[in-house]
Amino acid sequence: MPSPPDAIEWNAASWRQYPAAQQPEWPEAEALKRAEARLSTVPPLVFAGEARHLTSQLADVANGRAFLLQAGDCAESFADFSADSIRDKLKIILQMAVALTYAAGVPVVKVGRIAGQFAKPRSSGTEQIGDVELPSFRGHMVNDEAFEPEARRPDPERMVAAYQQSASTLNLLRAFTKGGFADLSQVHLWNQQFVASSAEGQRYERIASEIDRALRFMAACGFDLGAEEELHHVDFWISHEALILPYEECLTRMDSLTGDWYDCSAHMVWIGDRTRQLDGAHVEFASGIRNPVGCKVGPTCSPSEVVALCERINPDRLAGRLTLITRFGADKIDDLLPPILRAVEAEGHPVVWTCDPMHGNTFTSDGGRKTRRFDDILSELRSFFNVHRDVGTWPGGVHVELTGDDVTECLGGAEEIFEGDLDARYTTTCDPRLNARQSLDLAFRVAEFLRS
């Protein structure tokens, strides 16, 4: 197992002394320096105190007192950016959280894959169509999906554009979640029309009606519901994969209160399965920031490597600091997850265990579309809960790619999307996402797993 290089005192740029996987080949060094200089002076998107608050909520998850719902787009788009799309994404996440809280009886920590999820790792550095080979699309923070030489050319100014769109998105999210939209009295309004007519939407409406009755009962008993802040707004946190390290470095700032370093691009960031090398730049960067950090754990990660990652990223064993996001696939999780759980537990690491049931279940349809089967996603989640029950650990959360739009990207679910339906509304710029009906269906199923 590889070991980190000789000890290097951590700073926001110390990752540059380590091998950095999945970084773009920026064609112009001076253009990169100009973009970095601009990003180094912009205001932070989030604040250190907010990140600490999220760490405390995730500590409750690690200790079995709450559940983490981390959800949002596979990759955000510069083209698909509007108040409606942000609102609809937030709607389905709020609906899922209500279904989980009401049915399973545990608080839900709500973390979006949003306001920064503009970059994606790729299995190959190039893509070929016919006789033409071009650099792979790495997300709008780097280049564009159009299969043209100029579009695929990495442009560091896109990092600045990603920051600006993230700031606008976060501003709108704060307005929605703190300004009345997330008020529990609005619970019916979160049910979009194309969801409301489905069986899942009708089931959600029944819960919404019961919540309405409970609120009226409390008011009749003399409770001052207007004074209960928790009923009128929610904590909603943002996260993304900390993939493009120059961007993350530029937005890393020292907290004036504690002297600790925080990546102020998001409340929480995670390391992908392709960039979790112990001697790599991404783990080095994550080891020094004080944000909550996630790490994807795939089929090639051994129990000893997972323990070593825990030691490297969270040596102080701070509950809520580290989230391990398992992504094995429905056919592998039963064999691979138990030894990892036991190894981490034996070393006393208080991690948050979550399941990403999406990435290990991706395949290409006969028509050439990347897709996922809802039944495979559900199967991996079921095994995740069963294994944790058998080992005696807390299945702390789910990590899913979804959209509030009525897309046809994942197969199955209650509405029975077939392979022939994929082309109808397939709009993702990268990986397939659950649509709103499938997402709500998933939330009810997860709530049943939690109850059991």
The 8 nearest C-alpha neighbors of each residue, nearest first, counted from 0:
[[1, 2, 304, 303, 277, 307, 301, 276],
 [2, 0, 278, 277, 3, 276, 304, 4],
 [1, 3, 278, 277, 4, 0, 5, 276],
 [2, 4, 278, 277, 5, 1, 279, 6],
 [5, 3, 6, 278, 2, 17, 7, 279],
 [4, 6, 7, 3, 2, 278, 8, 17],
 [5, 7, 4, 8, 3, 9, 283, 2],
 [8, 6, 9, 5, 13, 4, 16, 10],
 [7, 9, 6, 10, 13, 287, 5, 11],
 [10, 8, 13, 7, 287, 11, 283, 12],
 [9, 11, 13, 12, 8, 287, 14, 284],
 [10, 12, 248, 13, 251, 284, 9, 14],
 [11, 13, 14, 10, 15, 248, 284, 9],
 [14, 12, 10, 15, 9, 16, 11, 284],
 [13, 15, 280, 16, 12, 17, 284, 283],
 [16, 14, 13, 17, 12, 280, 19, 18],
 [15, 17, 14, 13, 18, 280, 12, 7],
 [18, 16, 280, 279, 14, 15, 19, 278],
 [19, 17, 279, 280, 20, 16, 278, 15],
 [18, 20, 280, 279, 17, 22, 21, 281],
 [21, 19, 22, 274, 18, 279, 280, 273],
 [22, 20, 120, 23, 19, 121, 274, 242],
 [21, 23, 20, 243, 19, 24, 242, 244],
 [24, 22, 25, 21, 153, 141, 243, 137],
 [23, 25, 26, 22, 153, 152, 27, 21],
 [24, 26, 153, 23, 27, 28, 154, 31],
 [27, 25, 24, 28, 153, 152, 154, 30],
 [28, 26, 30, 29, 25, 31, 154, 155],
 [29, 27, 31, 30, 32, 26, 25, 33],
 [28, 30, 32, 31, 27, 33, 34, 26],
 [31, 29, 33, 27, 32, 28, 34, 155],
 [30, 32, 28, 34, 155, 29, 33, 35],
 [33, 31, 29, 35, 30, 34, 36, 28],
 [34, 32, 36, 30, 35, 31, 29, 37],
 [33, 35, 31, 37, 36, 32, 156, 155],
 [36, 34, 32, 38, 37, 33, 39, 31],
 [35, 37, 33, 39, 34, 38, 32, 40],
 [36, 38, 34, 35, 39, 40, 33, 41],
 [39, 37, 35, 41, 40, 36, 249, 34],
 [38, 40, 249, 36, 37, 41, 35, 250],
 [39, 41, 38, 37, 42, 36, 249, 250],
 [42, 40, 38, 39, 43, 37, 250, 44],
 [43, 41, 44, 40, 250, 39, 38, 45],
 [44, 42, 263, 45, 41, 250, 264, 46],
 [43, 45, 264, 263, 166, 42, 265, 46],
 [46, 44, 263, 43, 265, 266, 264, 49],
 [47, 45, 49, 48, 263, 50, 43, 44],
 [46, 48, 50, 49, 261, 254, 51, 45],
 [49, 47, 51, 50, 46, 52, 45, 254],
 [48, 50, 52, 51, 47, 46, 53, 266],
 [49, 51, 266, 53, 47, 52, 48, 290],
 [52, 50, 54, 48, 49, 53, 47, 55],
 [53, 51, 49, 55, 54, 50, 48, 56],
 [52, 54, 56, 50, 55, 51, 57, 49],
 [53, 55, 319, 51, 57, 52, 56, 291],
 [54, 56, 58, 52, 53, 57, 319, 51],
 [57, 55, 53, 59, 58, 54, 52, 60],
 [58, 56, 319, 60, 54, 59, 55, 53],
 [57, 59, 319, 318, 61, 55, 60, 56],
 [60, 58, 64, 62, 57, 56, 61, 65],
 [59, 61, 65, 57, 63, 58, 62, 66],
 [62, 60, 351, 58, 59, 63, 350, 349],
 [61, 63, 59, 60, 64, 58, 349, 393],
 [64, 62, 60, 61, 393, 65, 59, 395],
 [63, 65, 59, 60, 62, 105, 66, 106],
 [66, 64, 60, 106, 105, 59, 63, 107],
 [65, 67, 107, 395, 396, 60, 108, 106],
 [68, 66, 396, 108, 107, 395, 69, 109],
 [67, 69, 109, 397, 396, 108, 110, 70],
 [70, 68, 110, 398, 111, 67, 109, 397],
 [71, 69, 399, 111, 112, 398, 400, 68],
 [70, 72, 112, 401, 400, 111, 113, 402],
 [73, 71, 74, 400, 401, 75, 402, 112],
 [72, 74, 400, 430, 71, 429, 75, 432],
 [75, 73, 72, 117, 116, 76, 429, 118],
 [76, 74, 117, 116, 72, 73, 77, 113],
 [75, 77, 78, 79, 139, 74, 80, 117],
 [76, 78, 79, 80, 139, 75, 164, 161],
 [79, 77, 76, 80, 75, 81, 139, 428],
 [80, 78, 76, 77, 81, 84, 75, 85],
 [81, 79, 78, 77, 76, 84, 82, 85],
 [82, 80, 83, 84, 85, 79, 86, 168],
 [81, 83, 85, 84, 86, 80, 171, 168],
 [84, 82, 86, 81, 85, 87, 80, 88],
 [83, 85, 87, 81, 86, 82, 88, 80],
 [86, 84, 88, 82, 83, 87, 89, 81],
 [85, 87, 83, 89, 84, 88, 82, 90],
 [88, 86, 403, 90, 84, 89, 85, 83],
 [89, 87, 403, 85, 90, 86, 91, 402],
 [88, 90, 86, 92, 87, 91, 93, 85],
 [91, 89, 87, 189, 93, 88, 92, 86],
 [90, 92, 94, 93, 88, 89, 403, 95],
 [91, 93, 95, 89, 94, 90, 96, 88],
 [94, 92, 96, 90, 91, 95, 89, 97],
 [95, 93, 91, 97, 92, 96, 90, 98],
 [94, 96, 92, 98, 442, 93, 97, 439],
 [95, 97, 93, 99, 94, 98, 100, 107],
 [98, 96, 100, 94, 99, 95, 101, 93],
 [97, 99, 95, 101, 96, 100, 102, 443],
 [100, 98, 446, 96, 102, 97, 103, 101],
 [101, 99, 104, 97, 105, 103, 98, 102],
 [102, 100, 98, 104, 99, 103, 97, 206],
 [101, 103, 99, 100, 446, 104, 98, 447],
 [104, 102, 446, 450, 100, 99, 105, 101],
 [103, 105, 100, 101, 102, 106, 99, 450],
 [106, 104, 100, 65, 103, 107, 66, 64],
 [107, 105, 65, 100, 66, 108, 104, 64],
 [106, 108, 66, 67, 65, 96, 109, 100],
 [107, 109, 67, 68, 66, 110, 106, 56],
 [108, 110, 68, 235, 107, 69, 236, 67],
 [111, 109, 69, 236, 237, 235, 68, 108],
 [112, 110, 237, 70, 113, 71, 69, 238],
 [113, 111, 71, 238, 70, 239, 72, 116],
 [112, 114, 111, 115, 116, 237, 71, 238],
 [115, 113, 165, 168, 169, 116, 237, 166],
 [114, 116, 165, 113, 117, 239, 161, 238],
 [117, 115, 239, 74, 113, 75, 118, 112],
 [116, 118, 75, 140, 138, 74, 139, 115],
 [119, 117, 138, 140, 137, 116, 139, 74],
 [118, 120, 137, 138, 121, 117, 74, 242],
 [121, 119, 21, 137, 122, 118, 273, 242],
 [120, 122, 123, 119, 124, 137, 135, 21],
 [121, 123, 124, 120, 273, 125, 21, 135],
 [124, 122, 121, 125, 135, 126, 134, 120],
 [123, 125, 135, 134, 121, 122, 126, 21],
 [126, 124, 134, 135, 123, 133, 132, 127],
 [127, 125, 135, 133, 132, 134, 128, 124],
 [126, 128, 132, 131, 129, 133, 125, 130],
 [129, 127, 131, 130, 132, 126, 133, 146],
 [130, 128, 131, 127, 132, 126, 133, 146],
 [129, 131, 128, 132, 127, 133, 126, 146],
 [130, 132, 128, 127, 129, 133, 126, 146],
 [133, 131, 127, 126, 125, 128, 130, 134],
 [132, 134, 126, 125, 135, 127, 148, 131],
 [135, 133, 125, 151, 124, 126, 136, 132],
 [136, 134, 125, 126, 124, 137, 133, 151],
 [135, 137, 144, 138, 143, 142, 151, 134],
 [138, 136, 119, 118, 141, 135, 142, 120],
 [139, 137, 118, 117, 140, 119, 141, 136],
 [138, 140, 141, 142, 117, 143, 76, 118],
 [139, 141, 157, 158, 117, 138, 118, 161],
 [142, 140, 153, 139, 138, 154, 137, 157],
 [143, 141, 153, 139, 151, 152, 150, 138],
 [144, 142, 150, 151, 145, 139, 136, 138],
 [143, 145, 136, 146, 142, 151, 150, 428],
 [146, 144, 147, 143, 150, 151, 136, 148],
 [147, 145, 144, 148, 150, 151, 133, 143],
 [146, 148, 150, 145, 149, 151, 133, 144],
 [149, 147, 151, 150, 152, 133, 146, 134],
 [148, 150, 152, 151, 147, 143, 153, 146],
 [151, 149, 143, 147, 148, 152, 145, 142],
 [152, 150, 142, 148, 149, 143, 134, 147],
 [151, 153, 149, 150, 142, 154, 148, 134],
 [154, 152, 142, 141, 25, 151, 155, 23],
 [153, 155, 156, 157, 141, 142, 152, 25],
 [156, 154, 157, 31, 158, 34, 153, 30],
 [157, 155, 159, 158, 154, 34, 160, 30],
 [156, 158, 160, 140, 155, 159, 154, 141],
 [159, 157, 161, 140, 156, 160, 155, 162],
 [160, 158, 162, 156, 157, 161, 163, 38],
 [159, 161, 157, 163, 162, 158, 164, 156],
 [162, 160, 158, 164, 159, 163, 140, 165],
 [161, 163, 165, 159, 160, 164, 166, 158],
 [162, 164, 160, 166, 165, 161, 159, 167],
 [163, 165, 167, 161, 166, 162, 168, 160],
 [166, 164, 114, 168, 162, 163, 167, 115],
 [165, 167, 163, 169, 164, 168, 170, 162],
 [168, 166, 164, 170, 165, 169, 171, 163],
 [169, 167, 165, 171, 170, 166, 114, 164],
 [168, 170, 172, 166, 171, 167, 114, 165],
 [169, 171, 167, 173, 168, 172, 166, 174],
 [170, 172, 174, 168, 169, 173, 175, 167],
 [173, 171, 169, 175, 174, 170, 176, 168],
 [172, 174, 170, 176, 171, 175, 177, 169],
 [175, 173, 171, 178, 172, 177, 176, 170],
 [174, 176, 180, 172, 178, 173, 177, 171],
 [175, 177, 181, 173, 232, 233, 174, 178],
 [178, 176, 232, 174, 175, 173, 179, 233],
 [179, 177, 174, 175, 176, 180, 232, 181],
 [178, 180, 182, 181, 177, 231, 232, 175],
 [179, 181, 175, 182, 178, 176, 185, 177],
 [182, 180, 176, 232, 179, 183, 175, 233],
 [183, 181, 231, 179, 184, 232, 185, 180],
 [182, 184, 185, 186, 230, 231, 181, 232],
 [183, 185, 182, 186, 211, 231, 187, 230],
 [186, 184, 183, 188, 182, 187, 180, 181],
 [185, 187, 183, 188, 184, 189, 207, 182],
 [188, 186, 189, 185, 190, 207, 204, 184],
 [189, 187, 185, 190, 186, 191, 90, 180],
 [188, 190, 90, 187, 186, 191, 94, 185],
 [191, 189, 188, 195, 187, 194, 192, 200],
 [192, 190, 194, 193, 195, 189, 188, 87],
 [191, 193, 195, 194, 190, 196, 200, 197],
 [192, 194, 191, 195, 196, 197, 405, 436],
 [195, 193, 200, 191, 192, 197, 196, 436],
 [194, 196, 200, 192, 197, 190, 193, 191],
 [195, 197, 194, 193, 200, 192, 201, 198],
 [198, 196, 200, 199, 194, 195, 201, 193],
 [199, 197, 201, 200, 202, 196, 195, 413],
 [198, 200, 202, 197, 201, 440, 203, 439],
 [201, 199, 195, 203, 197, 194, 202, 198],
 [202, 200, 204, 198, 203, 199, 195, 197],
 [201, 203, 199, 205, 200, 204, 198, 206],
 [202, 204, 200, 206, 201, 205, 199, 207],
 [205, 203, 207, 201, 206, 202, 208, 200],
 [204, 206, 208, 202, 203, 207, 209, 201],
 [205, 207, 209, 203, 204, 208, 210, 202],
 [208, 206, 204, 210, 205, 209, 186, 187],
 [209, 207, 211, 205, 210, 206, 204, 212],
 [208, 210, 212, 206, 211, 207, 213, 205],
 [209, 211, 213, 207, 208, 212, 214, 206],
 [212, 210, 208, 214, 209, 213, 207, 215],
 [211, 213, 209, 215, 210, 214, 216, 208],
 [212, 214, 210, 216, 211, 215, 209, 217],
 [215, 213, 217, 211, 216, 212, 210, 218],
 [216, 214, 218, 212, 217, 213, 219, 211],
 [215, 217, 213, 219, 214, 218, 212, 220],
 [218, 216, 220, 214, 219, 215, 222, 213],
 [217, 219, 222, 215, 221, 220, 216, 214],
 [220, 218, 216, 221, 217, 215, 222, 214],
 [221, 219, 217, 218, 222, 216, 215, 223],
 [222, 220, 218, 219, 223, 217, 224, 216],
 [221, 223, 218, 217, 224, 220, 219, 225],
 [222, 224, 225, 226, 221, 218, 227, 217],
 [225, 223, 227, 226, 222, 218, 230, 217],
 [224, 226, 223, 227, 228, 231, 230, 222],
 [225, 227, 224, 223, 228, 230, 222, 229],
 [228, 226, 224, 229, 225, 230, 223, 231],
 [227, 229, 230, 231, 226, 232, 225, 224],
 [228, 230, 227, 231, 232, 233, 182, 183],
 [231, 229, 228, 183, 227, 182, 232, 224],
 [232, 230, 182, 228, 229, 183, 179, 181],
 [231, 233, 177, 181, 182, 176, 229, 230],
 [234, 232, 176, 235, 181, 229, 177, 231],
 [233, 235, 236, 232, 109, 176, 108, 177],
 [236, 234, 109, 110, 233, 237, 176, 111],
 [235, 237, 110, 111, 266, 109, 234, 238],
 [238, 236, 111, 110, 265, 266, 113, 112],
 [239, 237, 267, 112, 268, 265, 111, 266],
 [238, 240, 116, 268, 112, 115, 241, 269],
 [239, 241, 269, 242, 268, 270, 116, 271],
 [242, 240, 268, 269, 270, 239, 243, 247],
 [241, 243, 240, 244, 118, 270, 119, 21],
 [244, 242, 246, 245, 241, 22, 247, 118],
 [243, 245, 247, 246, 242, 248, 241, 281],
 [246, 244, 248, 247, 243, 249, 35, 12],
 [247, 245, 244, 249, 248, 243, 250, 158],
 [246, 248, 244, 250, 249, 245, 251, 262],
 [249, 247, 245, 251, 11, 250, 246, 244],
 [248, 250, 39, 246, 247, 251, 38, 245],
 [249, 251, 247, 263, 248, 264, 262, 39],
 [252, 250, 262, 248, 261, 263, 249, 247],
 [251, 253, 261, 260, 250, 254, 262, 263],
 [254, 252, 260, 259, 258, 255, 261, 251],
 [255, 253, 258, 259, 256, 257, 260, 47],
 [254, 256, 258, 257, 253, 259, 252, 47],
 [257, 255, 254, 258, 259, 253, 47, 48],
 [256, 258, 259, 254, 255, 253, 260, 47],
 [257, 259, 254, 255, 253, 256, 260, 252],
 [260, 258, 257, 254, 253, 261, 289, 288],
 [259, 261, 253, 288, 252, 254, 289, 251],
 [262, 260, 288, 289, 251, 252, 263, 290],
 [261, 263, 251, 264, 250, 288, 252, 247],
 [262, 264, 45, 43, 250, 265, 251, 44],
 [263, 265, 44, 262, 250, 45, 43, 247],
 [266, 264, 238, 267, 263, 237, 45, 268],
 [265, 267, 50, 237, 238, 236, 45, 290],
 [268, 266, 238, 291, 265, 292, 290, 237],
 [269, 267, 239, 238, 292, 240, 241, 293],
 [268, 270, 293, 240, 292, 294, 241, 239],
 [271, 269, 294, 240, 275, 293, 241, 295],
 [272, 270, 295, 274, 273, 294, 275, 269],
 [271, 273, 295, 274, 275, 296, 297, 270],
 [272, 274, 271, 275, 120, 20, 276, 21],
 [275, 273, 271, 272, 276, 20, 281, 270],
 [274, 276, 272, 282, 273, 270, 271, 277],
 [277, 275, 279, 278, 274, 282, 281, 273],
 [278, 276, 279, 3, 2, 282, 275, 1],
 [279, 277, 3, 276, 2, 4, 1, 17],
 [280, 278, 276, 18, 17, 277, 281, 282],
 [279, 281, 14, 17, 19, 283, 18, 282],
 [282, 280, 284, 283, 279, 285, 274, 275],
 [281, 283, 285, 284, 280, 279, 286, 275],
 [284, 282, 280, 286, 281, 285, 14, 279],
 [283, 285, 281, 282, 14, 286, 287, 280],
 [286, 284, 282, 287, 283, 288, 281, 312],
 [285, 287, 312, 283, 284, 282, 288, 311],
 [288, 286, 285, 284, 9, 289, 283, 260],
 [287, 289, 261, 260, 285, 290, 286, 262],
 [288, 290, 261, 260, 287, 291, 259, 320],
 [291, 289, 50, 288, 267, 261, 292, 266],
 [290, 292, 320, 267, 54, 321, 289, 319],
 [293, 291, 321, 268, 269, 267, 290, 320],
 [294, 292, 269, 322, 321, 323, 270, 268],
 [293, 295, 270, 323, 269, 324, 271, 322],
 [294, 296, 324, 272, 271, 325, 323, 270],
 [297, 295, 325, 272, 324, 326, 300, 294],
 [296, 298, 326, 327, 299, 300, 272, 325],
 [299, 297, 327, 300, 335, 296, 326, 331],
 [298, 300, 297, 301, 296, 272, 327, 335],
 [301, 299, 298, 297, 296, 304, 305, 302],
 [300, 302, 304, 303, 299, 305, 339, 298],
 [303, 301, 339, 305, 304, 342, 306, 338],
 [302, 304, 306, 305, 301, 307, 342, 339],
 [305, 303, 307, 301, 306, 302, 308, 300],
 [304, 306, 308, 302, 307, 303, 309, 301],
 [305, 307, 309, 303, 308, 304, 343, 302],
 [306, 308, 304, 310, 309, 305, 311, 303],
 [309, 307, 311, 305, 310, 306, 312, 304],
 [308, 310, 306, 307, 312, 313, 311, 305],
 [311, 309, 314, 307, 308, 313, 312, 306],
 [310, 312, 308, 309, 313, 314, 307, 286],
 [313, 311, 286, 309, 310, 308, 314, 285],
 [312, 314, 309, 316, 315, 310, 311, 321],
 [313, 315, 310, 316, 311, 312, 309, 317],
 [316, 314, 313, 317, 310, 312, 348, 318],
 [317, 315, 314, 313, 348, 318, 349, 347],
 [316, 318, 315, 320, 319, 313, 349, 321],
 [317, 319, 58, 349, 320, 316, 61, 350],
 [320, 318, 58, 57, 54, 321, 61, 55],
 [319, 321, 291, 318, 317, 54, 292, 313],
 [322, 320, 292, 350, 293, 319, 291, 351],
 [321, 323, 293, 351, 350, 352, 292, 324],
 [322, 324, 294, 352, 293, 351, 295, 353],
 [325, 323, 295, 353, 354, 294, 296, 355],
 [324, 326, 296, 354, 355, 295, 297, 327],
 [327, 325, 355, 297, 359, 296, 356, 328],
 [326, 328, 297, 359, 298, 332, 331, 325],
 [329, 327, 359, 360, 331, 330, 332, 326],
 [328, 330, 379, 331, 378, 375, 332, 360],
 [329, 331, 328, 332, 333, 379, 327, 334],
 [332, 330, 328, 329, 333, 334, 327, 335],
 [331, 333, 335, 327, 336, 334, 329, 328],
 [332, 334, 331, 335, 336, 382, 386, 337],
 [335, 333, 332, 331, 336, 337, 338, 330],
 [334, 336, 332, 333, 337, 331, 338, 339],
 [335, 337, 339, 332, 338, 334, 333, 340],
 [338, 336, 340, 339, 335, 341, 386, 334],
 [339, 337, 341, 340, 336, 342, 302, 335],
 [338, 340, 302, 342, 336, 341, 337, 343],
 [341, 339, 337, 343, 338, 342, 344, 336],
 [340, 342, 344, 338, 339, 343, 345, 337],
 [341, 343, 339, 345, 344, 340, 302, 338],
 [344, 342, 346, 345, 340, 341, 306, 348],
 [343, 345, 347, 341, 346, 342, 340, 348],
 [344, 346, 342, 343, 347, 341, 348, 340],
 [347, 345, 343, 344, 348, 342, 306, 341],
 [348, 346, 344, 345, 349, 343, 316, 342],
 [347, 349, 316, 350, 346, 343, 344, 309],
 [350, 348, 318, 61, 316, 347, 351, 317],
 [351, 349, 321, 322, 61, 348, 352, 318],
 [350, 352, 322, 61, 395, 323, 60, 353],
 [353, 351, 395, 323, 394, 322, 350, 324],
 [354, 352, 396, 324, 397, 395, 323, 325],
 [353, 355, 397, 325, 324, 398, 356, 326],
 [354, 356, 398, 326, 357, 325, 399, 397],
 [357, 355, 376, 379, 354, 326, 358, 380],
 [358, 356, 355, 360, 359, 376, 399, 361],
 [359, 357, 360, 361, 356, 326, 355, 328],
 [358, 360, 328, 327, 326, 357, 361, 356],
 [361, 359, 328, 358, 357, 371, 375, 362],
 [362, 360, 371, 370, 358, 359, 369, 357],
 [361, 363, 369, 370, 371, 364, 360, 368],
 [364, 362, 369, 368, 367, 370, 365, 361],
 [363, 365, 367, 366, 368, 369, 362, 370],
 [366, 364, 367, 363, 368, 418, 419, 369],
 [365, 367, 364, 368, 418, 363, 419, 421],
 [366, 368, 364, 365, 363, 369, 370, 362],
 [369, 367, 364, 363, 366, 370, 365, 421],
 [370, 368, 363, 362, 364, 431, 367, 361],
 [369, 371, 409, 431, 362, 361, 408, 363],
 [372, 370, 409, 361, 360, 410, 362, 373],
 [371, 373, 410, 375, 374, 409, 411, 376],
 [372, 374, 376, 411, 375, 412, 410, 377],
 [373, 375, 377, 372, 376, 378, 411, 412],
 [376, 374, 378, 372, 377, 373, 329, 379],
 [377, 375, 356, 373, 379, 374, 378, 357],
 [376, 378, 374, 380, 375, 379, 381, 373],
 [379, 377, 375, 381, 380, 376, 329, 374],
 [378, 380, 329, 382, 376, 381, 377, 356],
 [381, 379, 383, 377, 382, 378, 356, 384],
 [380, 382, 378, 384, 383, 379, 377, 385],
 [381, 383, 385, 379, 380, 384, 386, 378],
 [384, 382, 380, 386, 381, 385, 379, 387],
 [383, 385, 387, 381, 382, 386, 394, 388],
 [384, 386, 382, 388, 387, 383, 381, 389],
 [387, 385, 389, 388, 383, 384, 382, 390],
 [386, 388, 392, 390, 384, 389, 385, 391],
 [387, 389, 385, 391, 386, 390, 384, 392],
 [388, 390, 386, 387, 391, 385, 392, 337],
 [391, 389, 387, 388, 392, 386, 337, 341],
 [390, 392, 388, 389, 387, 393, 386, 340],
 [393, 391, 387, 390, 388, 394, 340, 389],
 [392, 394, 395, 63, 387, 391, 352, 61],
 [395, 393, 352, 387, 384, 396, 353, 392],
 [396, 394, 352, 66, 353, 393, 60, 351],
 [395, 397, 67, 353, 66, 68, 394, 354],
 [396, 398, 354, 353, 68, 355, 69, 399],
 [397, 399, 355, 69, 70, 354, 68, 353],
 [400, 398, 70, 355, 401, 397, 357, 69],
 [399, 401, 432, 71, 72, 73, 70, 433],
 [402, 400, 433, 432, 71, 72, 434, 399],
 [401, 403, 404, 434, 88, 72, 71, 435],
 [402, 404, 88, 87, 435, 91, 434, 405],
 [405, 403, 402, 406, 434, 435, 87, 84],
 [404, 406, 434, 435, 403, 407, 193, 424],
 [407, 405, 424, 434, 404, 425, 408, 426],
 [408, 406, 424, 421, 425, 409, 423, 420],
 [407, 409, 431, 425, 421, 432, 406, 370],
 [410, 408, 371, 370, 372, 433, 431, 407],
 [411, 409, 372, 416, 417, 373, 371, 408],
 [412, 410, 415, 416, 373, 372, 417, 413],
 [411, 413, 415, 414, 373, 437, 410, 416],
 [412, 414, 415, 411, 437, 440, 198, 436],
 [413, 415, 412, 416, 411, 436, 437, 197],
 [416, 414, 411, 412, 413, 417, 410, 373],
 [415, 417, 411, 410, 420, 414, 407, 418],
 [418, 416, 420, 419, 410, 415, 411, 421],
 [419, 417, 420, 421, 410, 364, 416, 366],
 [418, 420, 417, 421, 422, 416, 366, 423],
 [421, 419, 417, 418, 423, 422, 416, 407],
 [422, 420, 407, 423, 418, 408, 419, 425],
 [421, 423, 425, 420, 424, 419, 407, 408],
 [422, 424, 421, 420, 425, 407, 406, 419],
 [425, 423, 406, 407, 422, 426, 421, 408],
 [424, 426, 408, 422, 407, 406, 421, 427],
 [427, 425, 424, 428, 406, 408, 407, 431],
 [428, 426, 429, 425, 431, 430, 432, 73],
 [427, 429, 426, 74, 430, 144, 76, 138],
 [428, 430, 427, 74, 73, 431, 138, 119],
 [429, 431, 73, 427, 432, 369, 428, 370],
 [432, 430, 408, 370, 409, 427, 369, 429],
 [433, 431, 401, 400, 408, 409, 434, 402],
 [432, 434, 401, 437, 438, 409, 402, 400],
 [433, 435, 437, 402, 406, 405, 436, 401],
 [434, 436, 438, 403, 437, 91, 439, 402],
 [437, 435, 439, 438, 194, 434, 440, 199],
 [436, 438, 440, 434, 435, 439, 433, 412],
 [439, 437, 435, 441, 436, 440, 433, 434],
 [438, 440, 442, 436, 441, 437, 95, 435],
 [439, 441, 437, 443, 438, 442, 199, 436],
 [440, 442, 438, 444, 439, 443, 437, 445],
 [441, 443, 439, 445, 95, 444, 440, 446],
 [444, 442, 446, 440, 441, 445, 98, 447],
 [443, 445, 441, 447, 446, 442, 440, 448],
 [446, 444, 448, 442, 447, 443, 441, 449],
 [447, 445, 449, 443, 99, 103, 444, 448],
 [446, 448, 450, 444, 445, 449, 451, 443],
 [449, 447, 445, 451, 446, 450, 444, 384],
 [450, 448, 446, 447, 451, 103, 445, 384],
 [449, 451, 447, 103, 448, 446, 102, 104],
 [450, 448, 449, 447, 446, 103, 384, 388]]
